[in-house]
Every structure is written in structure tokens, then in C-alpha cells.
Amino acid sequence: MADLSITAAQVLKVSGSVDTAVAGETITAGQPVYRSTSDSKYYKAFANGTDDATGIMQANATGISLHGALAGQPLTVLSQGNYAVGATVVKGGLYVVSTTAGGIAPYADLGTGHYVTLLGVAPDTTHLNLQINATTTRHA
């Protein structure tokens, strides 16, 4: 399988906790992001990321963007809860941060050496129950 093909206009919070900060780069609705401790801005997360200047793993997503933003604009991020993904998902499927910056992929798509950041489980074919588990573990 490939990364989810997300329709940004269909990404919608159903329930859960949100945080607002500034985007450090252009971000689209539905992308997993991490918040850098060096500048407190959000950046796209990806599973084959390296440590940024502050030692934060780029794979360690802290949420899902709920709308688009250019660098320097405010961005609202869902940190946990249920949301409409804007794509078709497999009921009961596990979804992770992809190797593509800002992408979401099925767990089975992670290759050897990629960092594992579990985003959540799909309770049906259109939603994701977001319970982020960011690890420093590499997929075997």
C-alpha cells in the first residue's frame, strides 16, 4: 500500500485535544507534525527523519494538522482524539508516520530502519482514533 491520499477539505476534528502554534514550513490539513523545541514551531514529521538541531526526532509526531498554513502562520493541531482522516482507511488498521514528510501510512509499509510512530487505529473506514505513540524504535 501507499501513503493515504488525503483530501485536505475533508479533514475534521470529531473530538479531542488541540494545540495552536506557528507553522515552521508550509503544512496541509491532515499531515502529522512535530513541534520543535528550538523555535516552538510545527514541522512535517517523517519516519526516516534524523535529529533536528534540538535533538527532537523528526519522526516523533505530536499531532495532526487540522488546516493548512504557510510558514509563520498559526496552525491548529489535534494531539489526541478522533478525526475524519480525509481518506479511506481500513477498519482496525494501524497507521503510522510515513517515510514521506507529512505522510500517513499503514504500519505494514514501514521498512527496515524507519522510526515507528504509531498515530492510531481506524475505528471505521473514514476516521482515525488518534493516540500517538512516538518511539525511538527503528522498524526491523
Secondary structure by P-SEA (a helix, b strand, c coil): ccccccccccccccbbbbbbbbbcccccccbbbbbbccccbbbbbbccccccccccccccccccccccccccbbbbbbccccccccccccccccccccccccbbbccccccccbbbbbcccccccccccccccccccccc
